[in-house]
Amino acid sequence: MLYYNLSPEKALKELKTGEEGLSDGEAARRRAIYGLNDITSEKRISALKVMLGQFSSPLVWILVAAVIIAFALNELTEAAVILIILILNAFFGFIQEFKAEKAIEALKKMTALKAKAIRNSQLIEIDTKELVPGDIICLEIGDRVPADARIISLSNLEVQEAALTGESTPVEKTIDTIEGNAGLGDMKNMVFSSTIITMGRCRAVVTHTGKESEIGRIAKMIENAEEAKTPLQIKLHHLAKWLGITVIAIAIIVFAAGIIRDGINYTNALNMLIVSIALAVAAIPEGLPAIVTISLAISVKKMVKKNALVRKLASVETLGACSVICTDKTGTLTHNEMTVRKIFANNEIINVFGSGYGTQGNFSANPEKIRLLLTAGMLCNESEIVNEEGANKVIGDPTEGALIVSAMKAGLNHNRLKEAYSRIDEIPFSSERKMMTTIHRSASKTVAFSKGAPDVLLEKCSKNLINGKEINLTKTQKEEILKKTEEFASSALRVLGFAYNFEKTGKKECEKDMVFLGLQGMIDPPRSEARDAIAKCRRAGIKVVMITGDHKNTAVAVAKELGITGCVLTGKELEKVKNLEKAVETIGIYARVDPKHKLKIVEAFQKKGHIIAMTGDGVNDAPALKEADIGIAMGITGTDVAKEASDMILSDDNFTSIVSAVEEGRTIFDNIKKFVRYLLSSNVGEVLTIFGAMMAGLKLPVTAIQILWINLVTDGLPALAVGVEKPEQHIMERSPRNEKEEIITKKESVFIVSLGILMMIATVGMFLLGLIQKGWVWGTAPDAGTYTYATTLAFCTLMMLQMFNVINNVSEKNSIFKTNILNNKYLILAVFASVLMQIAVVNIPSLAELFEVTALPLKDWAYIMLVSSSVLIAGEIFKRARK
């Protein structure tokens, strides 16, 4: 039922109630039908289910297999390391539990605890949750609305609905019937749960409670929205799946080849099983999940310093992939602080500078010439400016706060002015009168100041104050003033007129034959830094879309000032669009939208293949924040609901922080690609070394324990160091990458396999060189000393090949000779530490015995370094070829 279409009488009749309210018995009966006026979550996610969900990835299955393999080989250290990796990943996933429930809890906190209702013909105070449709509630200034309701009587009622609709100024309410379908912001005869009464009072009949209220419907949308996997999670899932299949296939092929070559017997089968297991361990980059997690965590720490708090690690990379930012206007692109921008007085337009409630700012003309106008705005006012923690805040109506601030910029002091002009009477504002008058007494005289709609005020004025002189107000002058009013309004300014009366100050005559003082036009101004941030987004190929509950003209004016381009569409117009997926690319501004519209917009972009970042601060933003690929909530002005539904929170509410986050997101994906390429090319080298030697009929060039050691020292610190590389040049001048782009492309797969083949040739070649130097003849079994020397050469060569390979991956596109690798001190330290550990293993007798190696002379190390550097040369050739 659209209760705003009904008159108060018909609404009462439809709800089977009256102005005397419900009886306790009838209220109890209805409560049994409609339930409590409460928001409760129907979904319950058990902690056990969340924990088990952390082990559903194929990469995790591979790691579990690696633990079993490590135990089978009696490598307890390797098994323990992999187990720690598994536990850490499970922990980071587990802490994200119950996000939907948390959002619902935040919604619960917003509901009022008590409500004033008429029961059994008496006004009583009851728990909010006991309200039912048909209850008559009474509301006054400062009250939080406890349920959705149709107004049946009111006096000067204004309601702050910003958290629900996104509209920055309080909404003036009416009792009149509204025809047709109306958007949430246009239902002027309704009040909604969790909004706040900022002026006046009313009686209303409850129409919807609990999850049937507007805020309840938002709760449903939050609860039902599915958590989409991030692009990084999808890509790592595909990579792990591909890797797992490849590892199993190669292990089976090697096992089968060995059995075919050397025959079926227990000893051979056992040996081939050990070789196959070693091969599988060599192929598994067990450090990958931990390195991804740690790299993301480091990026999160960097972003905190840039005022962006990430609640979900994978969101860092997602933001770097975004191609569209859907942003709320109020409080995100604007200050959510009304500011006087233009004044019309003395037949001239005066510009007022500065923004928000700060008193820094000046005028384009001498403010002394408009002192009386500014005085009227400051005194004909019900609001106050207070300073909290060094920042000004308005207590009351934001529009009235803007008038006080404009007067303060001219040097007027509110408290002193109130003392000098003590208020003795007033005629309050009403929607019928559209004006307000206050009467003051100073030391020598009594004066009445009025403010209101310019057209209404002009009808009560007979004179105009021009440069301190009162002159008769002609019809032509009135038309000129109204023309200026329209000019201000077309720039999305909210315009108020001001007048005074010295001669007639009684309540009955003070609003007759007044003297017109001028106009003040105000707006919630855009953040000065937001324009630059939007320009950076445009250069980065990211489309910025404004989505607001505010009026169309206001949205267009703000968008124009910020440099947001594209067509404009209202919520009503959006509902009529049949193919939003097609239209969405051309639209840059959405005005007068409801929460359901925001979801439609986000879903339309997602169907077009875009990665969406959605910013917002209100309750109305929460479903879209949850549905978007990454939801970004405002930390200062954001509601708890928005924060709980988001992936990231801006601690300074500054749009520019998003740009920094995008850069960090792009950087982390680059770095993830770099260390994945490094890990895979190195591990492919290990696999091919074993596979190639097997196919050539040679003994293993490196043993299982040596492979485990190489994985331990090369898959850890060096890979992690690559993960903290600084951004590549011009990273913010690239177009957003295609969401379908894999971490490893076909070209990079060729590069990885090519490097693997090179590593195999180098390692097996050094192994053969070691055997031949000791007098080995092909076709014979080498003695223990010869084999130990040869495997030591191969072992050290394979390890050093990977050290050169990590340097190879410092830059994806640029030559290593054009990259200052000293910029990454962590990489230098990691490589140095890994090489030292390798030297220690070879030269410390107890370790050498454990790893079955022997000390090498310096000339052998020279050969190893020379051969290993071939990887670096191959990398340079590949980069040049790709260019």
Buried (B, 14 or more C-beta within 10 A) or exposed (E): EEBBBBBBEEBBEBBEBBBEBBEEEBBEEBBEEBBBBBBBBEEEBEEEEBBEBBBEBBBBBBBBBBBEBBEBBEBEEBBEBBBEBBEBBBEBBEEBBBBBBBBBBBBBEBBBEEBBBBBEEEEEEBBBBBBBBBBBBBBEBEBBBBBBBBBBBBEBBBBBBBBBBBBBBBBBBBBEBBEEEBBBBBBBBBBBBBBBBBBBBBBBBBBBBBBBBBBBBBBBBBBEBEEBBBBBBBBBBBBBBBBBEEBBEBBEBBBEBBBEEBEEEEEBBEBBBBBBBBBBBBBBBBBBBBBBBBBBEBBBEBBEEBBBBBBBBBBBBBBBBBBBBBBBBBBBBBBBBBBBBBBBBBEBBBEBEBBBBBBEBEBEBEBEBBBBBBBBBBBBBBBBBEEEEEEBEBEBBBBBBBBBBBBBBBEBEBEEBBEBBEEEBBBBBBBEBBBBBBBBBEEEEBBBBBBBBBEEBBEBBEBBBBEEEEEEBEEEBBEEBBEBBEBBBEBBBBBBBBBBBEBBBEEEEBBEBBBBBBBBBBBBBBBEEBBBBBBBBBEBEBBBBBBBBBBBBBBBBBBBBBBBBBEBBBBBBBBEBEEBEEBBBEBBBBBBBBBBBBBBBBBBBBEBEBBBBBBBBBBBBBBBBBBBBBBBBBBEBBBBBBBBBBBBBBBEBBBBBBBBBBBBBBBBBBBBBBBBBBBBBBBBBBBBBBBBBBEEEBBBBBBBBBBBBBBBBBBBBBBBBBBBBEBBEEBBEEEBBEBEEBBBEEEBBEBBBBBBBBBBBBBBBBBBBBBEEBEBEEEEEBEEEBBBBBBBBBBBBBBBBBBBBBBBBBBBEEEBEEBEBEEBEBBBEBBEBBBEBBBEBBEEEEBBEEBBBBEBEEEBBEBBBEBBBBBBEBBBEBBEEEE
